[in-house]
Amino acid sequence: MLQEEFIPEIPWFTTLRVRLDLGFQGFEKLYQTVETIIPIKKKRCKKGEKSELTPEQKEQNKQYGKERIYVEHSIGGAKRYRILIDRLRYKSNDFINRVVGICAGLWNFNLSIK
């Protein structure tokens, strides 16, 4: 889906620092960025063998997770508005973008008054 929305031939991310999860392995091969931050994945191994991350790699992944949790909480908070959870039947991308923007703004306002 990412390659359909952001065609790799166009320099979309050349000036950005991009944070991704493990589902985007190979991103840095397709797109140029200032910095690509992806957690380190544990290697697959045969039965009976152990493949563990080093303590430094575990600590690095933990730091990425601490930063990412704020994003996940924001997404979850915006989803409290039911219109984002249910399927939108509107075909207009402009309307869908407005709905997402309004929900994000409401969630930000909610955070600012706490």
N, C-alpha and C positions, 0 to 999 in steps of 0.2 A: 504494500500500500504506500509506503514511504516513497518508493521509486516512481510510482504513478503520480503522486502529488508533487514531488520535488524531483524533476528530471535531472539525473546526474550530470548531464552536459552543461547545465546552467550553474554558475557559481553562487549558490544560495547561502552557504555558510562560511564563506572565506574570511569574514571579519568577526566571526562569533566563536565563543567558547561553548562547546556543546556537551551537555551531560546526558548520558544515556544509560539504560539498564542493559542487562545481559541479552535481551531479545534483539539487540541491534549489533550483533557481532558482524564485523566486516564493513561497518559504516565508514571507517577511515580510508578504506580502499576505494570507495565510490565518491566521497565528498571531501573537499579540502576545507579545513577549519584552522583557526588559530590554535585551538587545543580541543581534543576529544577525550572526555573522561568516561571510561567504562570500567565497572568493577572487574576484578580478576576472576576468571572462571576456573573452577577445579577441573583438572584433566580427567578424562575417562580412562579407566584402566581395566585390565582383565580381572576375572574372578580370582579372589585370593590376594590380589595386590592392593596396596593402599596408595591413595593419591591425596595428599594433604597439602594445603597451602602453608607457606611459611608464616611465622608470626608477624612479619612485616606486611605481608600481603593481606593477612586477616585484619590487621590494624588499619590498613589503607581502605579495605572494603567497609570496615566499620565507620570510618570517617565519611565515606561516600554516602552510606546509609543515613548517618546523622544529618547530612545536608539534604538528602532526598526526602526525608520524612515530612519536612515542611511543605514540599510540593504535593505529596500524597494527601496530606491533611487538607490542603487548599482545594484539591480536586474533590475530595469527599465532602467538604463543606459546601461547595457549589452544587453538588449533586443533591443536596437537601431540598433544592427547589425542584419539584416534581417534573417540571417541563423538560429538564435535562435528562431525566431517567426514562421517561416514556418515549416512544418512537414519535418523531415529528413527521407529520405527513406533508408538510409544506415542501415544495420543490425549490423555493427561492433560497439560494445561498446567502443573499443579503439578509433575509429575515432570520435565518438560523444563526448567522454571525451576530445579529443584534440580540437575539435571545441569550446566547452564550455570554456576550459582553455585559448585558444587564444582570445576569445571574452572578457573574464574577464581580461586578461592581457592588451588588448587594452583599455578597459575602465579605468583600473588603470593608464595606461600611460596617458590617456586623463586627468584624475584628477591631475596627477603630474605636467603637463605642464601649468595648469591654474594658 
